[in-house]
Amino acid sequence: MTVASINERAAEEYFRRGLEAEEAGDFDKAVETYRRALNEDPDHEATSFRLAVLLDREGEDEEAIELYESLTAGGEVKVAALMNLAVLYEDHDRYEEAARCLRAVLESNPHHARAKLYLKDVESALSTTVQQEQRKLTTRDAVLDVPINDFELSVRSRNALKKMNVHTLGDLLKVSEQELMSFKNFGETSLSEIKSLLAGRGLRLGQALEEGPVVPSPVPAADRHAPADDIPEELSDRPIADMELSVRSRKALQRLNIQTIGELCSRTEEELLGCKNFGQTSLSEIKRILASLSLSLRRLDD
């Protein structure tokens, strides 16, 4: 008996044990056993698929994607792997790749109902993403074009910036701390004032000198509004896990580190949509569930 056949038999045995562990609900053991199977035979496709499914459920997306990609790399169309891979791609805003997977399924089976519906969703999300990017560019330009005179700065800071020909927030991003501090009558107090002004908008001095196009980054959690005072405490502290959310929406909120309904209600639609892996489908679902609790996301004018 060759070494290859011995390894293949060992892999098959580990795969069988992994299935038994799954059926018993012991998913950690199943993952461990499937890994052993792949150590024996890295090409054991059934093991790769089951391991990818379990890793996907546990949020280990990167490894799950690698496994699904290896399964779908050959000429044979593996529908289940392609469908699962499309979902993961969409979760990571890789809409073009998700659409490619779904089109491959439909080329093999033009009547695959789920693939048809899902492809429509992905194409819609892709279109929405383009629109969001356009809105971000518009928002960026609007923020950077705000005149310095619109902000409450000390007379000393305002005069210094005027003499330096700094008229807008965008102009400030082209100036370094060293340049400001080297200017006559510009001290630490003025520097702290200006840095605080920029930090409140997710910006910093010299940013335009280090980067290409400047997009304001999300405001740190500590600077966001707290949950609305009128949310009942029993709802505000209620875990997100209690909400009947889809797996995709639940994963998105986990990545955003949103743990309670109160924390969720403190976010705006723009904040959620501005974060990676959060799309219109998840936003609509969350708004619907919050509305059923007589709650809503924070509005920009709150």
Solvent accessible surface area in square Angstrom, and as a share of the most:
residue,aa,sasa,rsa
1,M,156,0.70
2,T,92,0.53
3,V,114,0.65
4,A,61,0.47
5,S,33,0.22
6,I,88,0.45
7,N,49,0.25
8,E,94,0.42
9,R,156,0.57
10,A,30,0.23
11,A,0,0.00
12,E,92,0.41
13,E,60,0.27
14,Y,47,0.18
15,F,25,0.10
16,R,112,0.41
17,R,110,0.40
18,G,0,0.00
19,L,62,0.31
20,E,88,0.39
21,A,7,0.06
22,E,23,0.10
23,E,154,0.69
24,A,84,0.65
25,G,43,0.41
26,D,64,0.33
27,F,86,0.36
28,D,118,0.61
29,K,111,0.47
30,A,0,0.00
31,V,23,0.13
32,E,87,0.39
33,T,10,0.06
34,Y,0,0.00
35,R,92,0.34
36,R,113,0.41
37,A,0,0.00
38,L,27,0.13
39,N,125,0.64
40,E,57,0.25
41,D,25,0.13
42,P,100,0.63
43,D,119,0.62
44,H,25,0.11
45,E,91,0.41
46,A,45,0.35
47,T,0,0.00
48,S,7,0.04
49,F,48,0.20
50,R,57,0.21
51,L,3,0.01
52,A,0,0.00
53,V,17,0.10
54,L,3,0.02
55,L,6,0.03
56,D,27,0.14
57,R,144,0.52
58,E,112,0.50
59,G,42,0.40
60,E,93,0.42
61,D,8,0.04
62,E,133,0.60
63,E,56,0.25
64,A,0,0.00
65,I,11,0.06
66,E,103,0.46
67,L,24,0.12
68,Y,0,0.00
69,E,60,0.27
70,S,73,0.47
71,L,12,0.06
72,T,29,0.17
73,A,84,0.65
74,G,51,0.49
75,G,81,0.78
76,E,123,0.55
77,V,62,0.36
78,K,39,0.16
79,V,49,0.28
80,A,56,0.43
81,A,2,0.02
82,L,14,0.07
83,M,5,0.02
84,N,41,0.21
85,L,3,0.02
86,A,0,0.00
87,V,45,0.26
88,L,1,0.00
89,Y,4,0.02
90,E,17,0.08
91,D,6,0.03
92,H,43,0.19
93,D,53,0.27
94,R,83,0.30
95,Y,16,0.06
96,E,110,0.50
97,E,46,0.21
98,A,0,0.00
99,A,1,0.01
100,R,139,0.51
101,C,6,0.03
102,L,0,0.00
103,R,105,0.38
104,A,30,0.23
105,V,0,0.00
106,L,30,0.15
107,E,146,0.65
108,S,61,0.39
109,N,61,0.31
110,P,77,0.48
111,H,150,0.67
112,H,34,0.15
113,A,66,0.51
114,R,148,0.54
115,A,0,0.00
116,K,92,0.39
117,L,117,0.58
118,Y,27,0.10
119,L,23,0.11
120,K,138,0.59
121,D,78,0.40
122,V,1,0.00
123,E,74,0.33
124,S,65,0.42
125,A,22,0.17
126,L,49,0.25
127,S,54,0.35
128,T,25,0.14
129,T,40,0.23
130,V,78,0.45
131,Q,92,0.41
132,Q,24,0.11
133,E,82,0.37
134,Q,108,0.48
135,R,119,0.43
136,K,71,0.30
137,L,86,0.43
138,T,93,0.54
139,T,75,0.44
140,R,41,0.15
141,D,63,0.33
142,A,62,0.48
143,V,35,0.20
144,L,26,0.13
145,D,97,0.50
146,V,42,0.24
147,P,61,0.39
148,I,6,0.03
149,N,112,0.58
150,D,98,0.51
151,F,27,0.11
152,E,173,0.78
153,L,18,0.09
154,S,50,0.32
155,V,111,0.64
156,R,157,0.57
157,S,0,0.00
158,R,67,0.24
159,N,71,0.36
160,A,5,0.04
161,L,1,0.01
162,K,145,0.61
163,K,148,0.63
164,M,47,0.21
165,N,106,0.55
166,V,7,0.04
167,H,95,0.42
168,T,34,0.20
169,L,1,0.00
170,G,11,0.11
171,D,37,0.19
172,L,0,0.00
173,L,1,0.01
174,K,116,0.49
175,V,15,0.09
176,S,25,0.16
177,E,64,0.29
178,Q,134,0.60
179,E,85,0.38
180,L,0,0.00
181,M,70,0.31
182,S,92,0.59
183,F,58,0.24
184,K,159,0.67
185,N,106,0.54
186,F,12,0.05
187,G,28,0.27
188,E,116,0.52
189,T,117,0.68
190,S,4,0.02
191,L,10,0.05
192,S,66,0.43
193,E,49,0.22
194,I,0,0.00
195,K,86,0.37
196,S,75,0.48
197,L,20,0.10
198,L,0,0.00
199,A,54,0.42
200,G,37,0.36
201,R,89,0.33
202,G,14,0.13
203,L,8,0.04
204,R,112,0.41
205,L,17,0.09
206,G,4,0.04
207,Q,9,0.04
208,A,30,0.24
209,L,111,0.55
210,E,120,0.54
211,E,76,0.34
212,G,52,0.50
213,P,108,0.68
214,V,9,0.05
215,V,69,0.40
216,P,33,0.21
217,S,57,0.36
218,P,95,0.60
219,V,45,0.26
220,P,73,0.46
221,A,73,0.57
222,A,101,0.78
223,D,87,0.45
224,R,52,0.19
225,H,100,0.45
226,A,78,0.60
227,P,48,0.30
228,A,55,0.42
229,D,148,0.77
230,D,122,0.63
231,I,17,0.09
232,P,59,0.37
233,E,131,0.59
234,E,130,0.58
235,L,30,0.15
236,S,21,0.13
237,D,89,0.46
238,R,80,0.29
239,P,66,0.41
240,I,10,0.05
241,A,75,0.58
242,D,75,0.39
243,M,6,0.03
244,E,157,0.70
245,L,15,0.07
246,S,49,0.32
247,V,105,0.61
248,R,64,0.23
249,S,1,0.01
250,R,66,0.24
251,K,17,0.07
252,A,2,0.02
253,L,1,0.00
254,Q,117,0.52
255,R,96,0.35
256,L,28,0.14
257,N,105,0.54
258,I,4,0.02
259,Q,100,0.44
260,T,33,0.19
261,I,0,0.00
262,G,1,0.01
263,E,69,0.31
264,L,0,0.00
265,C,5,0.03
266,S,9,0.06
267,R,23,0.09
268,T,1,0.01
269,E,60,0.27
270,E,100,0.45
271,E,45,0.20
272,L,0,0.00
273,L,24,0.12
274,G,36,0.35
275,C,25,0.15
276,K,139,0.59
277,N,17,0.09
278,F,7,0.03
279,G,20,0.20
280,Q,74,0.33
281,T,92,0.53
282,S,3,0.02
283,L,6,0.03
284,S,65,0.42
285,E,27,0.12
286,I,0,0.00
287,K,88,0.37
288,R,152,0.56
289,I,20,0.10
290,L,0,0.00
291,A,66,0.51
292,S,89,0.57
293,L,48,0.24
294,S,104,0.67
295,L,24,0.12
296,S,66,0.42
297,L,13,0.07
298,R,36,0.13
299,R,148,0.54
300,L,129,0.64
301,D,123,0.64
302,D,87,0.45
